[in-house]
């Protein structure tokens, strides 16, 4: 298993270092797994962060963002993921692609996927632009399905992780486990390139443009795979710590130690972060000592 994330900005590079440190500290039998930080060709990682990443035995892997994707919000995630897939193909049975603001607290056994699966993923946390299962797909989703070549009988329902709302398959792009030889991340980038070049892209609303890359991921997977080849990862991975107070009590962990992997967004920007999440003293001290890495500013 190999781990990879985007380090396209100074903040993302800090987050990537914290992610690597957490894997080395808490990853159990997976603690020594390869780690890749994907750096844009024109990007620069400061010497302190570069030294930190190298000291964690992380590889800095350059990638190029195809020019047509410059205007597509968050498309660099797909471009970086595609390059990580190329880099992992000869060396890893599974590639774990994560948002940079992810942390590992226990051996992430939940990232293993069954033999028949080609990808493991989590449903989105909130519906937002998702297509409700009990309604007809709107024009946005019909265009995604048509552009990706999705057959309607291949679409299945998932439930958003926070609201528990039934929607058409729509997955969080910040935690993906793929078999590199399946080339799914490269297909994802190619589909974004194709669909973003059409006139319809220019007519999208702001929210549709923001989540376009993630909607295309759903279309790519539904077009390429059967239901059995898409595994839903357990709730112990990619837990949305930034939405902790919105998670229903029966699905909210009593302690972060129950979580294998979480995403934090801006949680650690808050001075009182420790009072907002359930964390024991030892872990609180470990996180507080590295809080400067987790900040967005």
C-alpha positions in Angstrom: 0.0 0.0 0.0 1.3 3.5 -0.9 -0.1 6.8 0.3 -0.2 10.1 -1.8 -1.5 13.6 -1.4 -1.3 17.0 -3.1 1.3 19.5 -1.9 0.6 22.3 -4.4 0.7 25.1 -1.8 2.7 25.9 1.2 -0.2 25.0 3.5 -0.8 21.7 1.6 3.0 20.9 1.9 2.7 21.4 5.7 -0.3 19.2 5.8 1.4 16.6 3.7 4.3 16.5 6.2 1.9 16.1 9.1 0.1 13.3 7.3 3.4 11.5 6.8 4.4 12.0 10.4 1.0 10.6 11.6 1.4 7.5 9.4 4.9 6.9 10.7 3.8 7.4 14.3 0.4 5.6 14.3 0.2 3.4 11.2 1.1 0.1 12.9 2.1 -2.4 10.3 1.5 0.1 7.6 3.7 2.8 9.2 6.6 2.1 6.8 4.4 2.4 3.6 5.6 4.6 0.8 4.4 8.2 0.9 4.3 10.6 -2.1 3.8 14.4 -2.0 2.7 15.6 -5.4 4.3 18.9 -6.3 3.2 21.0 -9.4 6.1 21.4 -11.9 6.2 25.1 -11.3 5.7 24.8 -7.5 8.3 25.2 -4.8 8.4 23.5 -1.4 10.4 25.5 1.1 13.7 23.9 2.3 12.4 23.3 5.8 9.3 21.4 4.6 11.3 19.6 2.0 13.8 18.4 4.6 10.9 17.4 6.9 9.2 15.4 4.1 12.5 13.7 3.2 13.2 12.9 6.9 9.8 11.1 6.9 11.0 9.1 3.9 8.4 10.8 1.6 9.0 11.1 -2.1 8.4 14.5 -3.8 6.8 13.7 -7.1 6.3 16.4 -9.7 3.2 16.6 -11.9 2.0 18.9 -14.7 -1.5 20.4 -14.8 -2.8 20.2 -18.4 -3.4 23.8 -19.5 -7.1 23.3 -20.2 -7.6 22.5 -16.5 -6.4 25.9 -15.3 -9.9 27.2 -15.2 -11.4 24.1 -13.5 -11.6 24.5 -9.7 -9.7 21.8 -7.8 -8.8 20.0 -11.0 -5.2 19.8 -9.8 -6.3 17.1 -7.4 -7.2 14.8 -10.3 -4.0 15.7 -12.2 -1.9 15.0 -9.1 -3.8 11.8 -8.4 -3.3 10.6 -12.0 0.5 11.1 -11.7 0.5 9.3 -8.3 -1.2 6.4 -9.9 1.5 6.3 -12.6 4.2 6.4 -10.0 2.6 3.6 -7.9 1.8 1.2 -10.7 5.0 -0.8 -10.6 5.4 -0.8 -6.8 2.1 -0.8 -5.0 -0.8 -3.2 -4.9 -3.0 -0.4 -3.6 -2.7 3.4 -3.8 -4.4 5.5 -1.1 -5.1 9.0 -2.5 -5.9 11.5 0.3 -6.7 15.1 0.8 -3.6 16.7 2.3 -5.5 17.7 5.5 -5.9 14.1 6.5 -4.4 12.5 9.6 -3.9 8.8 10.6 -4.4 7.9 14.3 -4.5 4.0 14.1 -3.4 1.3 11.7 -5.8 2.1 8.8 -7.0 -1.4 8.2 -10.3 0.1 6.9 -8.4 1.1 3.7 -8.1 -2.5 2.6 -10.6 -3.4 -0.1 -12.0 -6.8 -1.1 -10.4 -8.7 -4.0 -13.3 -8.0 -6.4 -13.1 -4.2 -5.8 -11.2 -1.9 -8.1 -11.7 1.2 -5.8 -12.7 1.9 -2.3 -14.3 5.3 -1.4 -16.6 7.1 1.0 -19.9 8.8 0.1 -19.8 12.6 0.3 -20.5 14.1 3.8 -23.2 16.5 2.7 -25.6 16.4 -0.3 -24.9 19.9 -1.6 -25.0 19.3 -5.4 -25.7 15.5 -5.0 -28.7 14.1 -6.8 -31.5 12.9 -4.4 -32.4 9.3 -5.0 -36.1 10.0 -4.9 -36.0 12.7 -7.6 -35.1 12.7 -11.2 -31.5 13.7 -12.0 -31.3 17.4 -12.9 -29.6 18.8 -16.0 -26.2 19.0 -14.4 -26.2 15.3 -13.5 -27.7 14.2 -16.8 -24.8 16.0 -18.5 -22.3 14.3 -16.3 -23.8 10.9 -17.0 -24.0 11.5 -20.7 -20.5 12.9 -20.9 -19.0 10.0 -19.0 -21.1 7.3 -20.8 -23.0 6.2 -17.7 -25.9 3.8 -18.2 -28.8 4.7 -15.9 -29.2 1.1 -14.7 -25.7 1.1 -13.3 -26.4 4.0 -10.9 -27.0 3.0 -7.3 -27.7 4.9 -4.1 -25.5 5.9 -1.2 -26.2 7.8 2.0 -24.4 11.0 2.9 -22.1 10.4 5.9 -23.4 13.3 8.0 -27.0 13.8 6.9 -27.8 10.2 6.1 -29.6 11.3 3.0 -30.1 8.9 0.1 -28.5 10.2 -3.1 -27.2 8.8 -6.4 -23.7 7.5 -6.1 -21.5 10.5 -5.4 -18.1 10.0 -3.6 -15.7 12.1 -1.6 -12.6 12.7 -3.8 -10.4 13.2 -0.7 -10.1 9.5 0.2 -9.8 6.9 -2.6 -8.1 3.5 -2.5 -7.4 2.3 -6.0 -5.7 -0.6 -7.8 -3.2 1.4 -9.9 -3.4 -1.0 -12.9 -7.1 -0.2 -13.2 -6.1 3.4 -14.3 -9.1 4.9 -12.7 -7.4 8.1 -11.6 -6.1 8.6 -15.0 -9.5 8.1 -16.5 -10.9 10.7 -14.0 -8.4 13.3 -15.2 -9.2 12.5 -18.9 -12.9 12.8 -18.3 -12.5 16.2 -16.6 -10.4 17.4 -19.6 -13.2 16.2 -22.0 -16.2 17.6 -20.2 -14.6 20.9 -19.1 -13.9 21.6 -22.8 -17.6 21.6 -23.6 -19.9 24.7 -23.8 -22.0 23.4 -20.9 -19.1 23.9 -18.4 -19.2 27.6 -18.9 -22.9 27.7 -17.9 -22.5 25.9 -14.6 -23.4 27.6 -11.3 -20.6 28.5 -8.8 -21.3 25.5 -6.6 -21.5 23.1 -9.6 -18.2 24.4 -10.9 -16.6 24.0 -7.4 -17.7 20.3 -7.2 -17.5 19.5 -10.9 -14.3 17.5 -10.4 -16.0 15.3 -7.8 -19.1 14.8 -9.9 -17.0 13.7 -12.8 -15.3 11.2 -10.5 -18.7 9.6 -9.8 -19.5 9.5 -13.5 -16.1 8.0 -14.3 -16.5 5.2 -11.7 -20.1 4.4 -12.7 -19.2 4.2 -16.4 -16.1 2.0 -15.8 -17.1 -0.3 -13.0 -19.8 -2.6 -11.8 -21.4 -2.1 -8.4 -19.3 -4.9 -6.9 -16.1 -3.2 -8.0 -16.8 -0.1 -6.0 -16.3 -0.8 -2.3 -17.7 1.6 0.4 -15.0 2.3 2.9 -16.0 2.2 6.6 -16.8 5.2 8.7 -13.6 4.9 10.6 -11.7 6.3 7.6 -12.0 9.9 6.3 -14.0 11.0 9.3 -15.0 14.6 8.8 -13.6 16.2 12.0 -14.6 19.7 10.8 -18.3 18.5 10.8 -18.0 16.6 14.1 -20.8 18.6 15.8 -23.2 17.9 12.9 -22.6 14.1 12.9 -25.6 12.4 14.7 -24.8 11.1 18.2 -25.2 7.5 17.2 -22.5 7.9 14.5 -20.2 10.3 16.4 -17.0 8.7 17.9 -16.7 9.2 21.6 -12.9 9.6 21.1 -10.6 10.3 18.2 -8.8 7.1 19.1 -11.8 5.2 17.6 -11.0 6.8 14.2 -8.4 5.4 11.9 -8.2 8.4 9.5 -9.8 11.9 9.7 -9.9 15.1 7.7 -9.7 18.4 9.6 -10.0 21.3 7.2 -9.8 24.4 9.4 -10.2 22.8 12.8 -6.7 23.5 13.9 -6.9 27.2 13.0 -9.1 27.6 16.1 -7.4 28.4 19.4 -10.0 26.3 21.2 -9.8 23.3 18.9 -9.1 21.0 21.8 -12.5 21.7 23.4 -14.3 21.0 20.2 -13.2 17.5 19.6 -13.0 14.4 21.8 -9.2 13.8 22.3 -7.2 12.3 25.2 -4.3 14.2 26.7 -1.5 12.2 25.0 -2.9 12.7 21.6 -3.8 16.3 22.3 -0.1 17.0 23.2 1.1 15.3 20.0 -1.3 17.4 17.9 -0.6 20.6 19.7 3.1 20.3 19.1 2.5 20.0 15.4 -0.4 22.4 15.1 1.6 24.8 13.1 1.7 22.2 10.3 -2.1 21.8 10.4 -2.9 25.5 10.1 -4.3 26.8 6.8 -2.8 30.3 7.2 
